[in-house]
Structure formats: C-alpha cells, structure tokens
Amino acid sequence: MATALILLALSGGVLYGTTALGGTTEISGTIFSVAFQQGKWQQSTLYSFPFTDGSLPYTGLIQDSSGNLYGTASYGGSYDEGAVYEMSPQTGRGWSEQVIYSFDGYINGYSVGPSALVSDSSGNFYGTTFSGGAYQVGTVFELSPSSGGWVGTTLYTFSGRGDGGEPVAGVIVDPLGNLYGTTRNGGSSGNGSVFQLTLQSDGKWTETVLHSFTGSPLDGEFPGGGLIMDSAGNLYGTTEAGGNSSTNCPAGCGTVFELSPSGASWNETVLYAFPGSSNDGSAPAASLVFDTAGNLYGTTAQGGIDAQCISNIGTPSSRCGVVFELSPSGNGAWTETVLHEFANTTGDGGVPSSGLIFDAGGDLYGVTGGGGTYGNGTIFELRPSGGGWTYSVPYSFGNSPDGQYPAGNLLLSSSGTFYGTTAAGGNGVNVDSNGYGTVFEFTP
C-alpha cells in the first residue's frame, strides 16, 4: 500500500505529488498525478523509484587483491530482482557500498538468487540464479569488468529437464577454467544434478550433466550446497534428502557424495547417508571443507538433540542441526563423527545455515541462523582440544545494527578478520521493521 506525503502541486488543473512507499518495488515510492476527467478524479503513476540498493544478502562474500568485497543480494537493484554489490574500504576507517550490477528479472535471473560469487584469474565473476532465463528455472551468469562498468552475460539457461533446473548454490572453477555446480531439481530423474560448463573455441559454453540424482534409498536428491574439488579433481557435495529412508525421513535424511572422473564419464559414490537420529544430523544444505589430513567437515540444518527450531525450509523442527566430520577409514569407507549438536539456546546456536571455514590455527568457524543471546543467530567456533573439540559462541547477533540470520559462508581475510552477511536486520528502514540485511566484520 502506498503512503502519500502531504504536499501537492497544482498545475494546469492537475495535481502532482509523491508517495513514500509503493510503486514497482512496493517500498521506494512514486511520483503521481490526479486529474478530474469525465466526472471523476483519475490517478496516474508518473514514475516509480527503483530500489537501487540490495536486499536479503543471504550468500557469502569474495575479496579481490585490493581488499574490496563482493556479494549478491536476492532482491533490490534497479529492478528489485537482485543485485551484485561491492564494498570498498575507505581511508582511515569505514566502507563504501555500490551496486555494480542489477538483474533484470528475465534473461539474467531473478527472485531466489543470485548465488554466491566465484572469480577466475582474469577477475571475472561467476554465479547462478535460482530463477530467470528463457524457461524461468535458472541460469549461470558471468560478470566481466570493463571501462564502462561491469557487463553481465548469461552463459547457460537451464530448461528444468534433463540438464537440471533451479540451482541454489554457486559454481566453482577448475584450473582449466571449467565451471562445476549443482541444480536442486531436474536431471534425468527430476531429483537434481551435477553439471559442468566448458568454454568452446567459438566462445560459447557447453553444459554436460555429470550425474543425475536418483534419490532414496541408494542415492541422494535435492543438492543445495556448493561443490568442492580436491587436488585429484574429485568433486564433493551434499544433498538435503535421499539416502537410507528412516522413520525420521521417509525420503532419506540427506547424503555426502563424491564424483570421480573416469575417462569420459564420472562415477558417483555416496560417502555417508544421514539417519536423522537424536545423535546425528539430517538435511545437509551447505558446502564442505577439507582439513590438511583429508577429513571432510560440514553442517546439517536439522537432526541432533531435541530442541525447537525453524528449519532451513521455514517449518518447525524438533532438532536444530549438527557439525560433523567424515574421515576416510580405508577401502573407500568413511567414518562420521558428530562434533557438536546445536541446542538453539541463549548460549548456543540453531540451524547452521552455512559451511565451515578453518582459520590459520586449525579452528573451525561457522554461523547459525537462529539461537544465541537474542535468538537472531550466532558465530560459533570449534577448537581442537585433547583429541576432541571445544565449542563456543564468540558472537550473538542482535538484529540492529548488526543484523540477524547470518546465512552465507564466512570469508577469512589474510589479516585474520572474518567477513559475512546477514539476510535481515541492520539499520535499514523496512516496512516490516526488520531491516534488509548487513555486511559485517568479525575479529576473534
């Protein structure tokens, strides 16, 4: 609903005025006219102000060699269909922000997305959009720096059929410049896919589906987290469902998988299927991380001890997630260890909403979308200690001015400072009085 300001101007029998809210973005306002025509007053909107800043930045950040930070926002931008923004450190202290690219809601994606970014050696950015494109089920895009600003190009448009559709996570780049990613839906069985994009000599990109998920009981389904690649070129990721069915998850509680190149094809192996029990996790929805010994670490949004949370899909859950470790135990087998079960209390987080990151000392850091002192999410730390791990919450988000619901992977700078985003909160004026999200800096 639009809110009109008091002052009106009269010119040639026509009234002109402005609104503080409304318009195409519903929140940025309009310029309007009202004229008496055919026995009644007729109103016309002359201009809708664009929402030129971002909103709902739920993905992580990347940093260039000059220290600038880059991220994406799900809404906002010139068309209120999502944006890419840059944060630049200022002399002395403080940061400036500018939107460097706005998605238009069709060819270059819109709505839920865009994903986190990744850069190549030439300074180009790559990512995905959950929607948009010719079939409205997502795209892979490239942003390239130019003298006139940043130029966006759609590299691939998903059809939602055998090639996949609705990618949630971003892509990764291999040493040859190939892109790899996942789609949450589509593929030959409709349960999601892993894809590769290869640049051809004519400048076009070709998509190859490396694996289509078949679902429970032998495979995962609905991959929502990003991929990682080891030094041998193997890919690792998670699926939110699939694997062995149980009373907790009739369609399976999710998996960790590996894809290994074998000649011209790829072989998939389910390394672990989550049971969703009171002493284990379920619904892994974030990317993984390796340690120097080859162990994998990750989070699940559900599972663990009994505690009331809101799950990663917005529904109540009786369990709030875990941090887990997978260790190779020989003959291709992997052993899982739960490092922490979230309780969603004032002293603990709930629903870990991102992957993990190691600092230089071997400590693990991550964020949760709930829990903490104010119930608005936390930054948590796991520190190796005597053959185990010591858990702590060094920071709880308070909504304003620091934000709430931290939702993307943390970025660790060379100076030991962490950077991240919150999907809501902050000092921005919001019609729901919740704020549009923040970019934050955290120093342990």
N, C-alpha and C positions, 0 to 999 in steps of 0.2 A: 504494500500500500504506500502511495506517495504522500509525503508530508509537505504542504505548501508553506512558503515563507509569507510574511505579512505584506511586504511592499509590492505593489503592482504599478505598471506604467501604462498610460493610455495614449495611443497614437492612432489617428485616423479612425476612431471609433472601435479600435481593437485593444483589448487588454493584454499585456505581456507580463510574465512572471517566471519564477523559478520554483523548483521543489528541492528539498534537501535529500529526499530519498526517491526511490522508484526509478523508472527508466529500464533500459535493457538489462542492466545489472541488478536492478531492484534496490540498490543501496547508494548509487552515486549521484542521483538527481537528474533533473531535466530543465530545459527552457520550454515554456509553453505559451500558447496564445488562446484567448477566448473571444469569440466574435458573435454578435447577435445576428443570426441568419435564419430566414424562413420561420420567423416567430419563436425561435428558441436560441439559447446560447450553445455554440459549438466550440468544443475544445480541440486543439491540435498540439501535438508534441513536436517542437521545432528541432530539438537536439537532445540526445541522451548522452550524458557524460560517461566516458569509458572508465572502467575500473582499471587504471593503468598500473597499479601495483599488484603483487601476488597475494594469494590467499591459500590456506591449507597446504603448507610445505611439509609433506609427510615423508620425504625422501632425504637421504644423506647428502653430503657435500663433497666436492673435489676442490683441489687447490692447485694453482699454477705456480711457476717458478718465481713469480713476483709477489706471491703471498695473497693474491686475490682468491676469493672463494666463489664457487658457482653451485647453484642448485636449481631445483624446479618447484613450482607451485601448481597445485591441481586446478585452481581457479584464479581469477584475476587476469591481468594483462589487458591489452587493448580491446579484446573481445570477450573477456571474462570466461575464457575457455582454457586457461592455463598459461604459464609463462616460465621463462628461464631468466634468472636474475644473477647479478654479480655483486659481491660485497668487496669493497676495496679499502684497505687500511689507510687511514689518514695520518699525516704528520703529527707527531705527538701522541694522540690517543683518539680512538673513535673510528667508526667505519661509515662509509657512504654506500648506498644501495641504488642500483638502477636495473630496470628490466631491459634485457638485451634481445629478447625475442618473445613474441606473443603467438600462441597457437590460435588458429582461426576457426576451429570447431568442425572442420570437414576434412580436407586433404591432409592437414598436418595434425590431426588428432584433437581430442577434447575430453572434458569431463574427468573421469577417474584416471589419472595420469597427468602429466608425463612422469616417467620413471626417473630414478637417479641417473646421473650422467657418468660417462667414462670418456677419457681423452686418448688420442693417439699421439705419436711422436711429432706430428705436424701441428698440434694444437686444435684439431677438430674435436668436437664433442659428438657423442652418440648416445641414443636412448630410445625408449619405446613409449608409445601411448596406448592406453588400455582400449580406447575407442577411436573413432575417426577413421579416415581413409575411405576408399570407394565403397567398402562393404560395412563400414561402421563397426569393425571388430578389431581395430588397432593397426598400428604402423611401427616401423623402425625409421628413425629420422637421424639426420646429420646436421650439425651447425658448424659453419666454417667462418673464421674471421676474415673480413675484407676491409678495404679502406672506407667503405660506406657503412660499416656495421657488420652484424652477423647475418649470414644467409642460411636459411633453412631449406633442407632438401629431404623429401620422402624417399628413402632407399627401397622400402618394401611395404606393400599393403597386404595385410592378411585377409583371407577370404572366409575364415572360420570353418573351413572344411579340412581336407587332409593336410594342409600346410599349417594349421594351427590358428588360434584366434585369442584375443584379449590377453596380451602379455602384461603381467603385473610388474615383474622385475625388469631391470635394465639388461644391458648386454656387456660382455667382456671382449677384449681384443687380444688375439694371439700375436706372436712375433711376426707373422706374415701379413697381419692386417685383417684377418678374417674375424667376423663377429659371431658370437655364440650367445644364445639366450633361450628362454622358455616361454611357452604360452600356456595359460591356465586351462584353456579349452581347445577344442579342435583336435587335429591329428586323426589318424585312421579310425580310432575308437571313440573319439569325442572327449577323451579324458585329459587332454593336454599333450604337449610335445616339447622336444628339444630341437632347436634349429641352428643352422649355420648359414651365414651370408658371406658370399665370396665375390670380390670385385673382379669383373671380367675386363678383358683388354679394350672393349668398347666403352668402358666407363659405367656400365650397368652392373647391378648386383643380382646374383642368383641365389635363391634360397634352396637349401637341402634340409629335409627333415631327418635328423639323426636317430630319433626314437619317438615313437608314439606310445604313450602310456595306456595300459590295458586295464588297470585297476585291480581291486581285490579279487582273489587272495594272493596272487603271485607278483603283482606289480603295484606301483603307486599310481596316484591320479591327482590332478589339480596342483601342479608345481607353482608355488607362489613366490619362492625366494630366488635370488640370483645364483649364478653358477660361479665356481672357482675352478682353476686349472692347475695341475701340478707340473713339475718340470718335465715329465714324460709325455705331457699332452693329454692326460686323462681329465675328464670333467666330473665334478661332484656337485650334487644339489639335493634339495629336499622336495617332498610332496606333502600337501596338507592332509591328504586322505590316501586310501589304498593300503596295501599290505594285508596282514592277517586280520580278519574280522574278529570282533570280540563283542561282549555284551555292552562295553563302553562305546564302541564304534562299529556298528554293523557293516559299514563300508570300509573299515580299516581306519586306523588312527594316524596314518602317515608313515613315510619312509625316508631314509637316506639312501641315495643311489650313486652309482659310478658308471660313467660311459667311457669305454676304452676303444681307441681306434684299432681296427683290424683290417688292414688292406684298404679297400674302398668302402668298407662299412664300419659300423660301430656296435659294440656289444655292451648291453646294459646288465648291471648286477645290482640287486638290492642288498646293500650292506647291513641295513637294520630296519626292522618293521616295529613301530612303537605299539605297545599293548594298551596304552592309555590308563594304566592302573594307578593305584594310590601311591606307588613308589616309582613311577615312570611317567614320561611325558606323552603328549599327543598333539597333533596339528602343528608340526614344524613349518613355519611360514617365512623363515629368514635364511640368509646365506650362511655358509660355513666358513671356518678358518682353520688353517693348519698350524701346528707348532713345529719347531725345528726337528722333532723326532718323528714326524709323520702322523701324529694323532690329530683327529678332527674334533672341533668343538662347535656347539650350536645351542640354540634355544628352541623350546616349544611354547606355543601360546596357551596351551591347555595341558591337563594332566597334573600329576603331583598330588600333594596333600589336599585334604578337604578345606576349601576356602572359597568364599563367594567373590566372583569376578564378573566382568563383562568380557566376553571372548573377543577374539580378533574379528569376528563377523558381526559383532554388536549384539549377541544374545547372551543371556545369563549362563554362567558356567560355575560348576561347583569346585573346579580346580583351576589353579592360576598359572600353571606352566613350570618348566624346569630349565636348568642349564645342564647340558650333557657333554660327555666326552666319548668318542669312539676310538678304540685302539686296535691296530692290526695284531691279530694273535696267531698268525701262521695259516698256511693252506687257504688263503683268501678269506678267512673268517675275521670278524671284527667283534670286539667286546665292548659293551656300553657300560658307562658309569655315570650315575646322576650326581652332579657336583652340588646342586642346590635346588630346593623346591620352594617356590615363591608362596608366601602366605597372605599377601595383599593387606598388610597391617601398616600402622604408622611407622614401624621400624623396618619394613620390608616392602618390596615392590610387588607388582602383579601384572600378568600378561606381558612378558617380554616381547617387544614389538620390533626388534631388530636383531642383526647378527652381533657377533662379538669382535673385539679387537684387542691385540696384545700391545702392551707398552714395552719400552726398552728393557725393563726389569723382569718381564715374563708374567706380569699381572694381566688378568682379563678384565675388560670393561664392557658394559653394555647399558641399555636403557630399558625401562618398563613403562608401559602406557598407563598404568594405574598404581595405586599404593603410595607409600611414603607418608610423610608427616601430614600433608594436606590432601592426600588422595588424588593428586594430579600427576603422578609419575615420578620416577627416580632415575638417577645414575647409580649403578652398582659396580662393585669391584670384587673380584675373586683373586686371592693372593695365595700362591703355593706356600704350604706350611707343614713341615714334618710329614711329608708323604701324602698330605691331604690339601684341602683348600679352605682358607678363611674368608668368609663372606662379610661384606659391609656395604652400607649405603652412604657414600660421602655427600650426596646431594639429593634433596627432595624439591620438586617444582611446586611453586605456589600460585601459579596462574598469572598474576600481574605483579611486576613487569616481566617476569622471566619465562612465562609460557606454561602450557600444560600439554599433556600427551606427547612426550618425545617419541618420534615414530620412525626415524631413519638411523642407519648405521652411523656411529661416531667416526669422525676423522681425526687422526693424530698428526699434528704438525711436527716438524723436525725439532722444535723448541720444547716439545713435551706438553703442549697445550691441545686440549680436545675441542673440536667444534661440532655442533649438531643443530638440529631443528626441532621445533615443536609444532604440531599440527594446529594448535589453538592457543588461546591466551595471549598475553602481552598487553601493550598499551593501546592497540588499535581500537577505534570506535566500531562497535559491532552491534547490529540491531538485536542480536541475541545476547548482548553484553558478555561475550565470551572471548573476543579478540580473534584475530586472523592468523595467529602463529608468530613464532620468533625464530631468529638465528642466534644461538648462544655460544659462549666461550666458557670453558671449564678448565681450571688449573688445579690438579690434585694437591 
